[in-house]
Amino acid sequence: MTALPTFDQIQDAAARIAPHARVTPVLRSDVLDALTGARLHFKCENLQRGGAFKFRGACNAVWALDEAAAARGVVTHSSGNHGNALALAAATRGIRAHVVVPEGAVRAKLEAIERAGAVLHRCAPTQAAREATTAQLVQDTGAVLVHPYADTQVMAGQGTIALELLAQVPDLDAIVTPVGGGGLASGVAIAAHALRPGLSLHAAEPAGADDAARSLARGERVTDVVPDTVCDGLRALVGKPNLAALGRYRVDVLTVTDEETIAAMRLLWQELKQVVEVSSATAFAAILKTRERFAGRRVGVVLTGGNVDIDALPW
């Protein structure tokens, strides 16, 4: 199984990506505080390079490669944000990136991957097809696999969010992130626990893709969930090492419906004045749904991305 990153590796990642990644702002809203009864601090990774937190992990993975490995290029599979992030990160080092994308992926995200300079490879919209196509590319090209979430360096890069957030708001009581494959949730959990062992950690996932919640409840990884959600960035099954981290650091996984998530996204657009994609809004939706868990507390909320397909909006 892929090793979980250590706190030292997350600190190393912060230094490694510093020349390339942005330190994203933390925003607040009195209106949203009043709605939840909590004091919310929104970590705006929608303003990260590439429009999503994924650049952190991809950048760390690319720059952690030795020269010989980097020369062979990198490959991944992604529905959008990780592929774009890897393409951008590869460009900072001047190496080739291959991205396997499933049919039906958000068009705006695919266009962003191409603009960043990656070679696109399409496959059927299943996890098995993504992994098989990626494995064949690794064999054919010799490129290094940078897995979207079950990769030590990727998790370490995502963990830098917690380093930044706790430097910006040291007195937080809780942090909430979305969870799909779990690279973000696991990296943040490791870093946050090292800095603040008593911090309450939460992750939000769609009710139609609730494999992380089911896996934690069952005590073993559940793999028979067929995702049915508008949250395209959270359809992946939680990875084995990522699930291990969620359990080890007692991350409380909360589920939200698509309707609750869309309503939360609209509130973020309206009150925070931030364009966030629907997957990103799950964390705020979970707080709205379970106000009693967060009332009176200082809560860090990670807004993971803002790559919305404007042309697909119904207005």
Solvent accessible surface area in square Angstrom, and as a share of the most:
residue,aa,sasa,rsa
1,M,165,0.74
2,T,47,0.27
3,A,67,0.52
4,L,29,0.15
5,P,5,0.03
6,T,76,0.44
7,F,51,0.21
8,D,95,0.49
9,Q,62,0.28
10,I,0,0.00
11,Q,84,0.37
12,D,76,0.40
13,A,0,0.00
14,A,34,0.26
15,A,75,0.58
16,R,79,0.29
17,I,5,0.03
18,A,68,0.53
19,P,104,0.65
20,H,42,0.19
21,A,18,0.14
22,R,134,0.49
23,V,110,0.63
24,T,1,0.01
25,P,53,0.34
26,V,35,0.20
27,L,55,0.27
28,R,79,0.29
29,S,12,0.08
30,D,111,0.58
31,V,74,0.43
32,L,0,0.00
33,D,22,0.11
34,A,85,0.66
35,L,70,0.35
36,T,4,0.02
37,G,45,0.43
38,A,6,0.04
39,R,124,0.45
40,L,0,0.00
41,H,15,0.07
42,F,0,0.00
43,K,0,0.00
44,C,0,0.00
45,E,0,0.00
46,N,14,0.07
47,L,75,0.37
48,Q,1,0.01
49,R,77,0.28
50,G,25,0.24
51,G,14,0.13
52,A,3,0.02
53,F,20,0.08
54,K,36,0.15
55,F,0,0.00
56,R,2,0.01
57,G,0,0.00
58,A,0,0.00
59,C,0,0.00
60,N,0,0.00
61,A,6,0.04
62,V,0,0.00
63,W,83,0.29
64,A,36,0.28
65,L,34,0.17
66,D,94,0.49
67,E,134,0.60
68,A,73,0.57
69,A,15,0.11
70,A,2,0.02
71,A,87,0.68
72,R,126,0.46
73,G,1,0.01
74,V,0,0.00
75,V,0,0.00
76,T,0,0.00
77,H,3,0.01
78,S,4,0.03
79,S,24,0.16
80,G,0,0.00
81,N,22,0.11
82,H,4,0.02
83,G,0,0.00
84,N,9,0.05
85,A,3,0.02
86,L,0,0.00
87,A,2,0.02
88,L,38,0.19
89,A,0,0.00
90,A,2,0.01
91,A,63,0.49
92,T,36,0.21
93,R,42,0.15
94,G,69,0.66
95,I,32,0.16
96,R,141,0.52
97,A,4,0.03
98,H,20,0.09
99,V,0,0.00
100,V,0,0.00
101,V,0,0.00
102,P,12,0.07
103,E,87,0.39
104,G,77,0.74
105,A,19,0.15
106,V,37,0.21
107,R,115,0.42
108,A,29,0.22
109,K,7,0.03
110,L,13,0.07
111,E,66,0.30
112,A,16,0.13
113,I,0,0.00
114,E,98,0.44
115,R,182,0.66
116,A,18,0.14
117,G,54,0.52
118,A,11,0.08
119,V,53,0.30
120,L,35,0.17
121,H,47,0.21
122,R,131,0.48
123,C,15,0.09
124,A,52,0.40
125,P,93,0.59
126,T,70,0.41
127,Q,51,0.23
128,A,74,0.58
129,A,22,0.17
130,R,31,0.11
131,E,83,0.37
132,A,64,0.50
133,T,38,0.22
134,T,4,0.03
135,A,61,0.47
136,Q,89,0.40
137,L,18,0.09
138,V,49,0.28
139,Q,144,0.64
140,D,98,0.51
141,T,58,0.33
142,G,27,0.26
143,A,2,0.02
144,V,31,0.18
145,L,77,0.39
146,V,3,0.02
147,H,32,0.14
148,P,8,0.05
149,Y,14,0.05
150,A,22,0.17
151,D,27,0.14
152,T,27,0.15
153,Q,53,0.24
154,V,0,0.00
155,M,0,0.00
156,A,0,0.00
157,G,0,0.00
158,Q,1,0.00
159,G,0,0.00
160,T,3,0.02
161,I,0,0.00
162,A,0,0.00
163,L,32,0.16
164,E,33,0.15
165,L,1,0.00
166,L,14,0.07
167,A,79,0.61
168,Q,71,0.31
169,V,16,0.09
170,P,89,0.56
171,D,73,0.38
172,L,0,0.00
173,D,37,0.19
174,A,0,0.00
175,I,2,0.01
176,V,0,0.00
177,T,3,0.02
178,P,4,0.03
179,V,2,0.01
180,G,8,0.08
181,G,8,0.08
182,G,4,0.04
183,G,4,0.04
184,L,9,0.04
185,A,4,0.03
186,S,0,0.00
187,G,0,0.00
188,V,4,0.02
189,A,1,0.01
190,I,9,0.04
191,A,0,0.00
192,A,0,0.00
193,H,77,0.34
194,A,48,0.37
195,L,75,0.37
196,R,75,0.27
197,P,95,0.60
198,G,76,0.73
199,L,14,0.07
200,S,29,0.19
201,L,16,0.08
202,H,14,0.06
203,A,0,0.00
204,A,0,0.00
205,E,2,0.01
206,P,1,0.00
207,A,45,0.35
208,G,27,0.26
209,A,2,0.02
210,D,23,0.12
211,D,3,0.01
212,A,0,0.00
213,A,25,0.19
214,R,109,0.40
215,S,1,0.01
216,L,58,0.29
217,A,93,0.72
218,R,141,0.51
219,G,70,0.67
220,E,102,0.46
221,R,78,0.28
222,V,3,0.02
223,T,80,0.46
224,D,104,0.54
225,V,14,0.08
226,V,127,0.73
227,P,51,0.32
228,D,118,0.61
229,T,11,0.06
230,V,69,0.40
231,C,0,0.00
232,D,18,0.10
233,G,36,0.35
234,L,15,0.07
235,R,103,0.37
236,A,20,0.15
237,L,28,0.14
238,V,0,0.00
239,G,4,0.04
240,K,123,0.52
241,P,4,0.03
242,N,0,0.00
243,L,22,0.11
244,A,35,0.28
245,A,0,0.00
246,L,0,0.00
247,G,39,0.38
248,R,155,0.57
249,Y,42,0.16
250,R,210,0.76
251,V,10,0.06
252,D,44,0.23
253,V,22,0.13
254,L,12,0.06
255,T,44,0.26
256,V,0,0.00
257,T,50,0.29
258,D,30,0.16
259,E,128,0.57
260,E,59,0.26
261,T,0,0.00
262,I,67,0.34
263,A,53,0.41
264,A,0,0.00
265,M,23,0.10
266,R,137,0.50
267,L,45,0.23
268,L,0,0.00
269,W,55,0.19
270,Q,109,0.48
271,E,48,0.22
272,L,13,0.06
273,K,150,0.63
274,Q,28,0.13
275,V,76,0.44
276,V,0,0.00
277,E,10,0.05
278,V,22,0.13
279,S,6,0.04
280,S,0,0.00
281,A,0,0.00
282,T,0,0.00
283,A,0,0.00
284,F,0,0.00
285,A,2,0.01
286,A,1,0.00
287,I,0,0.00
288,L,22,0.11
289,K,97,0.41
290,T,20,0.11
291,R,105,0.38
292,E,133,0.60
293,R,103,0.38
294,F,0,0.00
295,A,56,0.44
296,G,73,0.70
297,R,68,0.25
298,R,88,0.32
299,V,0,0.00
300,G,0,0.00
301,V,0,0.00
302,V,0,0.00
303,L,0,0.00
304,T,12,0.07
305,G,1,0.01
306,G,18,0.17
307,N,37,0.19
308,V,28,0.16
309,D,24,0.12
310,I,107,0.54
311,D,113,0.59
312,A,75,0.58
313,L,40,0.20
314,P,120,0.75
315,W,185,0.65
